[in-house]
Amino acid sequence: MSAAFDAIWADLLAYSSQIARCERSSHVLDRLDEALNDSQKLRVLSAARFPLKSGDWDQIELGETVFLHKSVPNGWWREYLGLARLSYDPIVMLARVSLAPFTWSESRAMLNLVGADRAVLELCNKYGMRDGFTCPVGGRWMLSFWSTQSLAHITNATRAALFMAASFAAMRLEQLLKHNAVGGNKGTGLTQREVAVLRWASVGRRIPETARALGLSEETLRTHIKNAREKLRTHSVAHAVAEAMRLRLFP
């Protein structure tokens, strides 16, 4: 099994070099799945952008922040969504804090899942997804693969190849989302200068210093701050900076 998985290295490298040509989110996942087809043991499940608040299912929208691949068994997403809304998904929880990719069987052991905590994994098993591999990317995305077989013996080389490809997929999806977003800053409508002003405020720079650095007058700078506060519906500069950071407009 490990030899078969290691054989996908070349295809995943080719995928990573060609992903910039993908113009739709579905193409990003389709091309990735095609790179795995030789193994016939691993399929793409989904790509998802983490909501700003953990467990905020109101911000999760199929085709907007969650992208399912066509290989996903019919009916799984509907049941999964209903189950996750009632409790939580331990795989997603682990992906938000993990520094490295992991198999679903590893997550079960790491979290010592018992009882209702195993419901999501049992649901996957019900639909023939015996195991899977999840790649957290940059604290913002997670790419998941599924398999009809156990991934207990997946090699480090295969892990690295999958994580590399998943990272490039996440970066391309992020680019496509930004390209299609209204206003260019996750729906806030902030201009690039308004974001820049808040970024400088976030590191403690005063108005005169920020104005000099950005080549603006102090009056113009104050106007940008006022506009940013109004667009973010905040009550002070500190509040605006906090909201911008929560929205991940800057690190």
C-alpha positions in Angstrom: 0.0 0.0 0.0 2.8 2.5 0.9 4.5 1.9 -2.5 1.3 2.7 -4.3 0.9 5.9 -2.3 4.5 7.0 -2.9 3.9 6.6 -6.6 1.6 9.7 -6.6 4.6 12.0 -5.8 5.2 13.0 -9.4 1.5 13.6 -10.1 1.1 15.8 -7.0 4.3 17.8 -8.0 2.8 18.4 -11.4 -0.5 19.4 -9.9 1.2 22.0 -7.6 3.0 23.5 -10.6 -0.2 23.8 -12.7 -2.7 24.9 -10.2 -2.6 28.6 -11.1 -4.5 27.6 -14.3 -7.5 26.5 -12.3 -10.2 29.2 -12.6 -12.9 27.6 -10.5 -12.9 26.1 -7.1 -14.3 22.8 -8.5 -11.4 22.7 -10.9 -8.9 23.0 -8.0 -10.5 19.9 -6.3 -11.0 18.0 -9.6 -7.4 18.3 -10.7 -6.2 17.3 -7.2 -8.4 14.2 -7.3 -7.1 13.3 -10.7 -3.6 13.4 -9.4 -4.6 10.7 -6.9 -6.4 8.5 -9.4 -3.6 6.1 -10.0 -3.7 4.9 -6.4 -7.5 4.3 -6.4 -7.4 4.3 -2.6 -7.5 8.0 -1.8 -10.0 10.6 -3.0 -10.6 14.3 -2.3 -13.3 15.0 0.2 -13.5 18.7 0.7 -11.8 22.1 1.2 -13.1 24.4 3.9 -12.2 27.8 5.1 -12.5 28.0 8.9 -15.1 30.4 10.2 -13.8 33.3 12.3 -15.5 31.8 15.3 -15.2 28.1 16.0 -18.5 26.3 15.5 -20.1 29.2 13.7 -22.2 27.2 11.3 -24.1 30.2 10.1 -20.9 31.4 8.4 -20.5 28.0 6.6 -21.9 28.0 3.1 -21.6 25.2 0.6 -19.9 26.6 -2.5 -18.7 29.7 -0.7 -16.6 28.6 2.3 -16.9 24.8 1.9 -16.3 23.0 -1.3 -17.2 19.3 -1.7 -15.7 17.1 -4.3 -18.0 15.1 -6.5 -16.6 11.8 -5.2 -18.3 12.4 -1.8 -21.0 9.8 -1.3 -24.5 11.1 -1.8 -26.3 12.0 1.4 -23.2 12.3 3.5 -23.1 16.1 3.6 -26.7 16.5 4.6 -26.3 14.1 7.5 -22.9 15.5 8.5 -24.2 19.0 8.6 -27.1 18.1 10.8 -24.9 16.1 13.2 -22.2 18.7 13.4 -24.7 21.5 14.2 -26.0 19.5 17.1 -22.6 18.8 18.6 -19.2 19.4 17.0 -16.7 17.8 14.7 -13.5 16.7 16.5 -11.6 16.6 13.2 -12.3 20.2 12.5 -11.5 21.1 16.1 -8.1 19.4 15.9 -7.3 20.9 12.5 -7.8 24.4 13.9 -4.9 23.9 16.3 -2.8 21.3 14.6 0.6 22.1 13.1 0.7 19.0 10.9 -1.6 16.8 8.9 -3.2 13.7 10.4 -5.3 10.7 9.6 -8.7 10.4 11.0 -7.7 7.2 12.9 -4.9 9.2 14.5 -7.3 11.9 15.6 -9.5 9.3 17.3 -6.5 8.1 19.2 -5.1 11.6 20.0 -8.4 12.9 21.3 -9.4 9.6 23.0 -12.8 9.8 21.4 -15.6 7.9 23.1 -19.4 7.8 22.9 -21.0 10.7 21.0 -17.6 12.2 20.3 -17.1 9.4 17.7 -20.4 10.2 15.9 -18.8 12.1 13.0 -16.3 9.4 12.3 -18.9 6.7 12.6 -21.0 8.6 10.0 -18.1 8.7 7.6 -17.7 4.9 8.1 -21.4 4.4 7.3 -20.8 6.0 3.9 -17.8 3.9 3.2 -15.2 6.4 4.2 -13.2 4.2 6.5 -10.3 6.6 7.1 -9.2 10.0 5.9 -6.3 12.4 5.9 -6.8 16.1 6.9 -4.3 18.9 6.1 -4.7 22.1 8.1 -3.2 25.0 6.1 -2.2 28.3 7.6 -4.8 28.3 10.3 -7.4 29.3 7.7 -8.1 26.2 5.6 -8.4 22.5 5.9 -8.2 20.1 3.0 -9.5 16.5 3.5 -9.1 13.3 1.7 -11.0 10.0 2.2 -10.2 6.4 1.7 -12.1 3.1 1.7 -9.1 1.6 3.5 -7.2 2.2 6.7 -4.4 4.8 6.4 -2.5 3.4 9.4 0.6 2.7 7.3 0.7 6.0 5.3 4.4 7.0 4.8 6.0 10.3 5.8 6.8 10.8 2.1 3.1 10.5 1.2 2.1 12.8 4.0 4.5 15.4 2.7 3.3 15.1 -0.9 -0.4 15.4 0.2 0.3 18.4 2.5 2.2 20.2 -0.3 -0.6 19.7 -2.8 -3.2 20.7 -0.2 -1.3 23.8 0.6 -1.2 24.9 -3.0 -4.9 24.1 -3.3 -5.7 26.2 -0.3 -3.7 29.1 -1.6 -5.4 29.0 -5.0 -8.9 28.8 -3.4 -8.0 31.8 -1.3 -7.0 33.7 -4.4 -10.3 32.8 -6.2 -12.4 33.8 -3.1 -10.6 37.2 -3.0 -11.0 37.7 -6.7 -14.8 37.0 -6.5 -15.3 39.0 -3.2 -17.2 42.3 -3.4 -15.2 45.2 -2.0 -11.9 43.2 -2.0 -11.7 42.9 1.8 -14.0 40.1 2.8 -17.1 42.1 2.3 -16.1 45.0 4.6 -15.7 47.5 1.8 -12.5 48.8 3.4 -10.0 50.3 0.9 -6.4 49.3 0.9 -5.4 52.6 2.5 -8.0 52.2 5.3 -6.6 48.7 6.0 -3.0 50.1 6.0 -3.9 52.8 8.5 -5.4 50.2 10.9 -2.4 48.0 10.4 -0.1 50.7 11.5 -2.4 51.5 14.5 -2.3 47.9 15.5 1.5 48.1 16.2 1.1 51.3 18.3 2.1 53.9 15.7 0.7 57.4 16.3 -1.0 59.5 13.7 2.0 61.7 12.8 4.3 58.8 12.4 1.7 56.8 10.3 1.0 59.8 8.1 4.7 60.2 7.3 5.2 56.5 6.6 2.2 56.3 4.3 2.8 59.7 2.6 -0.5 61.1 3.7 -1.5 64.3 5.5 -2.7 63.9 9.1 -6.2 65.1 8.1 -6.4 62.5 5.4 -5.3 59.8 7.8 -8.0 60.8 10.3 -10.5 60.6 7.5 -9.4 57.0 6.7 -9.7 56.1 10.3 -13.2 57.6 10.5 -14.3 55.8 7.4 -12.8 52.5 8.6 -14.6 52.8 12.0 -17.9 53.4 10.3 -17.6 50.5 7.8 -16.6 48.2 10.6 -19.3 49.6 12.9 -16.9 50.2 15.7 -16.7 52.8 18.4 -13.0 53.6 18.6 -9.7 53.1 16.8 -8.8 50.2 19.2 -12.2 48.6 18.5 -11.7 49.0 14.7 -8.2 47.4 15.0 -9.6 44.5 17.0 -12.4 43.9 14.5 -10.0 44.1 11.5 -7.7 41.5 13.2 -10.8 39.3 14.0 -11.7 39.5 10.3 -8.0 38.7 9.5 -7.6 41.7 7.2 -4.0 41.7 8.4 -1.9 39.4 10.7 
